């Protein structure tokens, strides 16, 4: 018959096994992460495909633009309105100025027939047409309007 372990001996074995578990996890983690990244890339998986909730940006009603000497220029953070389906790190806030390359590529691919010359002579897709197309094709980030509770 096997010797009965004392509580202290059992706890010591548990601690040793947990330490060994962490060593194995650390040793295998990098390989597993690379395998997962390769599969995600190969199958073009999204957060939603993997069962994750989409990233939701919460606007706070308490935040106001900072006031400074740059009259007419907002210091409010630019909240992205659109996200690239193929690369969730690429976003666009649809503000003034040039569009990001991924937006230009989408416009070239899907809206080339809608291009018109701007005041500089460059061929562009008008912003309302572009944003309507992005909205209709699932690139818009859904924003939930919630008021953050103050931490007291």
JOUR-V563721 format. One record per residue. N is the residue number from 1. RES is the residue in three letters. PHI is phi as a letter, one per 40 degrees, with the letter a starting at -180 (* if undefined). Layout:
n->N res->RES phi->PHI
n->N res->RES phi->PHI
//
This chain:
n->1 res->UNK phi->*
n->2 res->UNK phi->c
n->3 res->UNK phi->c
n->4 res->UNK phi->c
n->5 res->UNK phi->c
n->6 res->UNK phi->c
n->7 res->UNK phi->d
n->8 res->UNK phi->c
n->9 res->UNK phi->c
n->10 res->UNK phi->c
n->11 res->UNK phi->c
n->12 res->UNK phi->c
n->13 res->UNK phi->c
n->14 res->UNK phi->c
n->15 res->UNK phi->c
n->16 res->UNK phi->c
n->17 res->UNK phi->c
n->18 res->UNK phi->c
n->19 res->UNK phi->c
n->20 res->UNK phi->c
n->21 res->UNK phi->d
n->22 res->UNK phi->c
n->23 res->UNK phi->c
n->24 res->UNK phi->c
n->25 res->UNK phi->d
n->26 res->UNK phi->c
n->27 res->UNK phi->c
n->28 res->UNK phi->c
n->29 res->UNK phi->d
n->30 res->UNK phi->d
n->31 res->UNK phi->c
n->32 res->UNK phi->c
n->33 res->UNK phi->c
n->34 res->UNK phi->c
n->35 res->UNK phi->c
n->36 res->UNK phi->c
n->37 res->UNK phi->d
n->38 res->UNK phi->c
n->39 res->UNK phi->c
n->40 res->UNK phi->c
n->41 res->UNK phi->c
n->42 res->UNK phi->c
n->43 res->UNK phi->c
n->44 res->UNK phi->f
n->45 res->UNK phi->c
n->46 res->UNK phi->b
n->47 res->UNK phi->d
n->48 res->UNK phi->c
n->49 res->UNK phi->d
n->50 res->UNK phi->c
n->51 res->UNK phi->g
n->52 res->UNK phi->c
n->53 res->UNK phi->c
n->54 res->UNK phi->c
n->55 res->UNK phi->c
n->56 res->UNK phi->b
n->57 res->UNK phi->c
n->58 res->UNK phi->b
n->59 res->UNK phi->c
n->60 res->UNK phi->c
n->61 res->UNK phi->c
n->62 res->UNK phi->c
n->63 res->UNK phi->c
n->64 res->UNK phi->b
n->65 res->UNK phi->d
n->66 res->UNK phi->c
n->67 res->UNK phi->c
n->68 res->UNK phi->a
n->69 res->UNK phi->c
n->70 res->UNK phi->c
n->71 res->UNK phi->d
n->72 res->UNK phi->g
n->73 res->UNK phi->b
n->74 res->UNK phi->c
n->75 res->UNK phi->b
n->76 res->UNK phi->c
n->77 res->UNK phi->c
n->78 res->UNK phi->c
n->79 res->UNK phi->c
n->80 res->UNK phi->c
n->81 res->UNK phi->b
n->82 res->UNK phi->b
n->83 res->UNK phi->b
n->84 res->UNK phi->c
n->85 res->UNK phi->c
n->86 res->UNK phi->c
n->87 res->UNK phi->a
n->88 res->UNK phi->c
n->89 res->UNK phi->c
n->90 res->UNK phi->c
n->91 res->UNK phi->b
n->92 res->UNK phi->a
n->93 res->UNK phi->c
n->94 res->UNK phi->g
n->95 res->UNK phi->c
n->96 res->UNK phi->c
n->97 res->UNK phi->g
n->98 res->UNK phi->c
n->99 res->UNK phi->c
n->100 res->UNK phi->c
n->101 res->UNK phi->d
n->102 res->UNK phi->c
n->103 res->UNK phi->c
n->104 res->UNK phi->d
n->105 res->UNK phi->c
n->106 res->UNK phi->c
n->107 res->UNK phi->c
n->108 res->UNK phi->c
n->109 res->UNK phi->c
n->110 res->UNK phi->b
n->111 res->UNK phi->b
n->112 res->UNK phi->c
n->113 res->UNK phi->c
n->114 res->UNK phi->c
n->115 res->UNK phi->c
n->116 res->UNK phi->b
n->117 res->UNK phi->c
n->118 res->UNK phi->c
n->119 res->UNK phi->c
n->120 res->UNK phi->c
n->121 res->UNK phi->g
n->122 res->UNK phi->c
n->123 res->UNK phi->c
n->124 res->UNK phi->b
n->125 res->UNK phi->c
n->126 res->UNK phi->d
n->127 res->UNK phi->d
n->128 res->UNK phi->c
n->129 res->UNK phi->c
n->130 res->UNK phi->c
n->131 res->UNK phi->c
n->132 res->UNK phi->c
n->133 res->UNK phi->c
n->134 res->UNK phi->c
n->135 res->UNK phi->c
n->136 res->UNK phi->c
n->137 res->UNK phi->b
n->138 res->UNK phi->g
n->139 res->UNK phi->c
n->140 res->UNK phi->c
n->141 res->UNK phi->c
n->142 res->UNK phi->c
n->143 res->UNK phi->b
n->144 res->UNK phi->c
n->145 res->UNK phi->c
n->146 res->UNK phi->b
n->147 res->UNK phi->c
n->148 res->UNK phi->c
n->149 res->UNK phi->c
n->150 res->UNK phi->c
n->151 res->UNK phi->c
n->152 res->UNK phi->b
//
